Amino acid sequence: MIIGIIGLGYVGLTLAIAAADCGVTVYGTEVNNHIKECLKRNRAHFYEPGLDKVIAKLNEKAFFCVDTFPEDVKFDAFVVSVGTPLLTGTHSPDFDYIRQALRSISNIYTGEQLVIIRSTVSVGTTRRIALPLLAELCGKPEDEVLIAMCPERTIEGKAIEEITGLPQIISGNNARSVEIADKLFRMITTRTIVVGSLEEAELAKLYCNVYRDTIFAVGNVLCMAAQEFGVDGIKVIRAANDGYARSSIASPGFVAGPCLGKDAYILTNNLPECSAKDFILSERKFNESLEDTVVEWVERNSRGRIVAISGMAFKGKPETSDLRGSSSVRIAKELKKRGYSLRLHDFAAISGELSALELGEVFETVEEVCAGTAALLVLNNNARYSKLMPFSAMFQSGFVILDAWGALSHLEGKGICAFTLGNIKLRREL
């Protein structure tokens, strides 16, 4: 099969390389010059284990990054994998990128090719927005247009492994659309799940992420509630889960990133007012409130105005360089707004991208970032923290540490004591 992928961001590029590695010929278009320059050098513009090696193997052989899709190639399908950001200042999704992506193929789209929506969209978007636009472009009735909704569901840090290992959800507006989409994804993975409608596929993707958002919210709520009784919330969760098969309460932590941070809003965008909508939004807002809790902790506990922040990527396990939707970035922006001078560090994030945030100077090590500061915030759970050893700044009088994820717990026996999300609201001497 020959496919064209519109948008070579995280979702589009990982799919493109996985498909090309499974025998599909892939052409990809991208408007971001930085992404295109990285691909010319046989590497991705983000950190993903093993990805660069596969890009180097397939580039200009089975995978081609092009400015426009060649007109002399007979494409079986086009995949739309552009972002769906929230409109500035609102919680409403912006579908303009999807419209632009569809219009970008107008010169070669005939209605004979399948168009697959891979982007995350509100329920009904494929049918109400993408389908009419495609019908307009090719001049065919909507029921003859070939369109599928096959959502992306990978986790950053394991994308290639999961694209080829996870079952892929398949849907289409007619039998032929389902047939082509199923054929494509069976070349990439061993199992597909065909659902009954485009809306079913859209909802399955969204609710997987809302489900994760919710179970993490339960842990966060319990953790904060425990502190109202003067009890460490993390210790309560550990005790409740230990050896008790019916309890798997999530450990507290930030729930953010390019997906979990916005999919509740995308799902509820066109959901009528109901108790389900209230519940979905309440757990999302509670998870967001942890960012304010951290800022308040700094205001209460830091004895100086220079603060070190380590762990700027939105998560640490699996390791990623992705700063999109990061709670750490939002916390840093608020602290800077309040007059704090910040020093930044991350094990995986690209230093140029960190500098471009214009939030503070970027340092290569945790020890360097702490020099001359009053407090250290460790805001993700990268496994490399477990190898960190005590250094002089940690023992300075008045220096405080917030270890949000307990990533430095191995230092407790070495004279280092830190606040965690389990006791962030408790007043105690360290």
C-alpha positions in Angstrom: 0.0 0.0 0.0 1.0 3.6 -0.5 -0.2 6.2 1.9 0.3 9.9 2.5 0.5 11.3 6.1 -0.4 15.0 6.6 1.4 16.2 9.7 4.7 14.7 10.9 4.5 15.7 14.6 4.6 13.0 17.3 1.6 11.1 16.1 2.2 11.4 12.4 5.9 10.6 12.4 5.7 7.6 14.7 2.9 6.1 12.5 4.8 6.9 9.3 8.0 5.1 10.5 6.1 2.2 12.0 4.1 1.7 8.8 7.2 2.1 6.5 9.0 -0.5 8.6 6.1 -2.9 8.0 6.2 -2.6 4.2 3.9 0.3 3.5 5.3 3.1 1.3 4.8 6.4 3.1 5.0 10.0 2.0 4.6 12.6 4.6 4.1 16.4 4.5 4.9 18.9 7.2 4.8 22.7 7.3 7.2 23.0 10.2 10.7 23.7 8.8 12.5 22.5 12.0 10.8 19.1 11.7 11.8 18.8 8.0 15.4 19.8 8.8 15.6 17.2 11.5 14.4 14.5 9.1 17.0 15.5 6.5 19.5 14.6 9.2 17.8 11.2 9.8 16.4 12.1 13.2 13.1 13.0 14.9 12.5 16.5 16.4 11.7 14.8 19.7 13.2 12.1 21.9 11.6 8.6 21.3 13.7 5.5 22.1 14.9 3.8 19.0 13.1 6.1 16.5 16.1 7.8 15.0 17.7 4.4 14.1 14.6 3.4 12.1 14.3 6.8 10.4 17.9 6.4 9.2 17.1 3.0 7.8 13.9 4.0 6.0 14.5 7.6 5.0 14.3 8.1 1.2 13.6 4.3 0.8 10.2 3.5 2.2 9.6 6.9 3.9 9.7 10.2 2.1 9.2 13.6 3.6 7.9 15.9 0.8 6.6 19.4 0.5 3.6 18.3 -1.5 2.3 14.8 -2.4 3.5 13.8 -5.9 0.8 13.7 -8.5 2.2 10.7 -10.3 1.8 8.4 -7.3 -1.4 6.4 -6.8 -2.2 6.8 -3.1 -4.5 4.2 -1.4 -5.1 6.5 1.6 -4.2 9.8 3.3 -3.9 10.0 7.1 -4.7 13.3 8.9 -2.5 13.5 12.0 -2.4 17.2 12.8 -3.0 18.7 16.2 -6.3 19.8 17.7 -5.2 22.5 20.2 -7.6 24.3 22.5 -8.5 27.8 21.3 -6.5 30.5 23.1 -8.3 31.5 26.3 -10.9 28.8 26.0 -11.4 25.1 26.4 -12.9 24.7 23.0 -11.0 22.6 20.4 -9.6 24.3 17.2 -10.3 22.2 14.1 -8.8 24.6 11.6 -5.7 22.4 11.4 -7.8 19.5 10.2 -9.6 21.7 7.6 -6.3 22.9 6.3 -4.9 19.4 6.2 -7.8 18.2 4.1 -7.6 21.2 1.7 -3.9 20.5 1.3 -4.6 17.4 -0.8 -7.3 19.1 -3.0 -5.0 18.9 -6.1 -4.7 15.1 -6.0 -7.7 14.0 -4.0 -10.3 12.4 -6.3 -12.6 10.7 -3.8 -11.2 7.3 -4.7 -8.6 7.4 -1.9 -9.5 6.7 1.7 -9.0 9.6 4.2 -8.2 8.5 7.7 -8.7 10.9 10.6 -6.0 10.0 13.2 -6.2 13.3 15.1 -8.1 13.5 18.4 -11.5 15.2 17.8 -14.8 15.8 19.5 -17.5 13.1 18.9 -19.1 13.8 15.6 -16.3 15.8 14.1 -15.4 13.3 11.4 -18.9 13.1 10.1 -19.9 16.8 10.5 -16.7 18.6 9.5 -14.3 16.3 7.6 -16.9 14.3 5.5 -18.7 17.3 4.0 -15.4 19.0 3.2 -14.1 16.0 1.4 -17.4 15.7 -0.5 -17.0 19.3 -1.6 -13.4 18.7 -2.7 -14.1 15.7 -4.9 -17.7 16.5 -6.0 -19.1 13.2 -4.8 -22.1 12.5 -2.5 -21.1 12.0 1.2 -22.1 8.4 1.2 -19.7 7.6 -1.6 -16.7 9.4 0.1 -14.2 7.1 1.7 -13.5 8.2 5.2 -12.3 6.4 8.4 -11.7 7.4 12.0 -8.8 5.3 13.4 -7.6 7.0 16.6 -4.0 7.2 17.8 -3.6 5.7 21.3 0.1 5.3 21.9 2.1 6.4 25.0 5.1 8.6 24.5 8.3 6.7 25.1 6.8 3.5 23.7 5.1 4.7 20.5 6.7 2.3 17.9 6.3 -0.6 20.2 2.6 0.2 20.8 1.7 1.1 17.2 2.7 -2.4 16.1 1.6 -4.2 19.3 -1.7 -2.6 20.3 -5.0 -3.4 18.6 -6.0 -0.6 16.3 -9.6 0.7 16.4 -11.1 1.0 12.9 -14.3 2.7 11.8 -15.6 4.1 8.5 -18.6 5.7 7.0 -19.2 2.7 4.6 -18.0 -0.9 4.1 -15.3 0.0 1.6 -13.8 2.6 4.0 -13.6 0.0 6.7 -12.1 -2.6 4.4 -9.2 -0.3 3.2 -8.5 1.0 6.8 -8.5 -2.6 8.1 -6.2 -3.8 5.4 -3.7 -0.9 6.1 -3.6 -1.4 9.9 -3.4 -5.2 9.6 -0.1 -4.6 7.8 1.2 -2.7 10.8 -0.3 -4.6 13.8 -1.6 -8.1 14.5 -5.1 -7.1 15.6 -7.8 -4.6 14.6 -11.1 -3.8 16.3 -13.8 -2.7 13.9 -16.5 -0.6 15.6 -19.9 0.3 14.3 -19.6 4.0 13.6 -17.2 7.0 13.3 -18.6 8.3 16.6 -17.8 5.1 18.4 -14.2 5.3 17.4 -14.0 9.0 18.4 -15.5 8.3 21.8 -13.3 5.2 22.4 -10.2 7.3 22.0 -11.4 10.2 24.1 -12.7 8.1 26.9 -9.5 6.0 27.2 -7.8 9.2 28.1 -10.6 10.6 30.3 -10.6 7.3 32.1 -6.9 7.7 32.9 -7.5 11.3 33.9 -10.2 10.1 36.3 -8.3 7.3 38.0 -5.3 9.6 38.6 -7.8 12.2 40.0 -9.0 9.7 42.5 -5.5 9.3 43.9 -4.9 13.1 43.9 -8.2 13.8 45.7 -7.5 11.2 48.4 -4.0 12.5 48.8 -5.2 16.0 49.4 -8.1 15.0 51.5 -5.8 13.0 53.8 -3.8 16.2 54.6 -7.0 17.9 55.8 -6.8 15.3 58.6 -3.1 16.0 59.2 -2.1 12.7 57.5 0.4 12.1 54.7 -1.7 11.2 51.7 1.0 9.0 50.0 1.4 6.9 53.1 -2.3 6.3 53.2 -2.5 5.2 49.6 0.5 2.9 50.0 -1.2 1.3 53.1 -4.5 1.0 51.4 -3.0 -0.7 48.3 -0.5 -3.0 50.1 -1.6 -6.6 49.6 -5.2 -5.7 49.0 -6.3 -6.9 45.6 -9.4 -4.7 45.5 -7.4 -1.4 45.9 -5.1 0.0 43.2 -5.4 3.7 44.1 -3.1 5.8 41.8 -0.1 7.6 43.4 -0.6 11.3 43.3 1.0 13.3 40.5 0.4 15.8 37.7 -1.9 14.6 34.9 -1.0 16.7 31.9 0.7 16.6 28.5 -0.7 17.0 25.0 -3.5 14.5 25.5 -4.6 14.0 29.1 -4.5 17.7 29.6 -7.1 18.5 27.0 -9.1 15.4 26.0 -11.7 16.0 28.8 -12.4 19.3 27.2 -12.5 17.9 23.7 -15.0 15.2 24.8 -17.2 17.7 26.7 -17.0 20.3 23.9 -20.3 19.2 22.4 -21.7 17.1 25.2 -25.1 18.4 26.4 -25.2 19.7 30.0 -25.6 16.7 32.2 -24.1 15.1 35.4 -21.6 13.1 33.3 -20.2 16.3 31.9 -20.0 17.9 35.3 -18.1 14.8 36.6 -15.6 14.7 33.7 -14.8 18.4 34.1 -14.6 18.3 37.9 -11.9 15.6 37.9 -10.0 17.5 35.1 -10.1 20.7 37.1 -9.0 19.0 40.3 -5.9 17.6 38.5 -5.1 21.0 37.2 -5.4 22.5 40.8 -2.2 20.7 41.8 -0.3 23.3 39.8 -1.7 26.0 42.0 -0.9 23.9 45.1 2.8 23.8 44.1 2.9 27.5 43.5 1.4 28.1 46.9 3.9 25.8 48.5 6.8 27.9 47.0 5.2 31.1 48.4 5.0 29.5 51.9 8.3 27.7 52.1 10.9 29.3 49.8 13.1 31.7 51.8 14.5 33.3 48.6 13.3 34.4 45.1 15.6 32.2 43.1 14.1 28.7 42.5 15.4 25.7 40.6 12.9 23.5 38.7 14.0 20.1 37.5 11.7 17.9 35.4 10.2 20.2 32.8 9.0 17.5 30.4 5.3 16.6 31.1 6.3 13.2 32.3 9.4 11.2 33.2 8.3 7.6 32.7 8.6 6.6 30.0 11.1 9.3 29.4 10.1 12.0 26.9 11.4 15.4 25.8 7.8 16.7 25.3 7.1 20.1 26.9 3.6 20.4 25.5 0.9 20.7 28.1 3.5 20.3 30.9 2.4 21.1 34.4 6.0 22.1 35.1 5.9 24.7 32.4 2.6 26.2 33.7 4.0 26.2 37.2 7.2 28.0 36.0 5.1 30.6 34.1 3.1 31.4 37.2 6.2 31.6 39.5 7.9 34.0 37.0 4.7 36.1 36.9 5.0 36.4 40.7 8.5 37.7 40.5 10.6 34.5 41.0 13.9 34.1 39.1 14.0 30.5 37.7 16.7 28.1 36.8 15.6 25.1 34.7 16.7 21.5 34.1 15.4 18.4 32.4 17.1 15.1 31.6 15.5 14.6 28.2 14.0 17.9 27.0 15.9 19.6 24.2 17.8 22.6 25.7 16.9 24.9 22.8 13.2 24.2 23.4 13.6 24.9 27.1 15.4 28.2 26.4 12.8 29.2 23.9 10.2 29.2 26.8 12.1 32.3 28.1 11.3 31.2 31.7 14.9 31.0 33.0 18.4 29.9 32.4 18.8 26.2 31.4 21.4 23.9 33.1 22.7 20.4 32.3 22.6 18.8 35.7 20.5 18.9 38.9 23.5 20.0 40.9 24.2 23.0 38.6 20.6 24.1 38.5 20.5 24.3 42.3 23.5 26.5 42.8 22.6 29.7 44.6 18.9 28.9 44.8 16.5 28.8 47.8 14.4 25.8 46.7 14.4 22.8 44.3 11.2 21.6 42.6 11.4 18.1 41.2 8.3 17.9 39.0 8.5 14.7 37.0 9.4 11.1 37.8 12.3 10.5 35.4 14.1 7.2 36.4 17.4 9.0 36.3 16.6 10.8 39.6 17.1 7.4 41.3 20.9 7.7 40.5 21.2 11.2 41.9 23.5 11.5 45.0 23.4 14.2 47.6 25.3 17.4 46.8 26.2 20.5 48.9 23.3 22.7 48.0 20.9 20.2 49.5 22.4 20.7 52.9 22.4 24.5 52.9 20.4 26.2 55.7 17.0 27.2 54.5 17.2 25.2 51.3 13.9 23.3 50.7 12.9 20.6 48.3 9.6 19.6 46.8 9.9 16.2 45.3 6.4 15.9 43.8 6.7 12.3 42.6 8.9 10.9 45.3 11.7 10.5 42.8 14.4 11.3 45.4 13.1 8.9 48.1 16.3 7.0 47.9 18.1 10.0 49.5 16.0 10.0 52.7 18.5 7.7 54.5 21.3 10.1 53.4 20.1 13.1 55.4 17.9 14.6 52.6 14.3 15.3 53.5 11.8 16.6 51.0 8.2 17.6 50.8 6.1 15.5 48.5 2.5 15.8 47.2 1.6 13.6 50.1 2.5 16.3 52.7 2.6 19.5 50.6 -0.1 21.1 52.6 1.2 20.0 56.0 3.3 22.3 58.1 6.3 20.6 59.5 10.0 21.1 60.2 12.4 19.5 57.7 
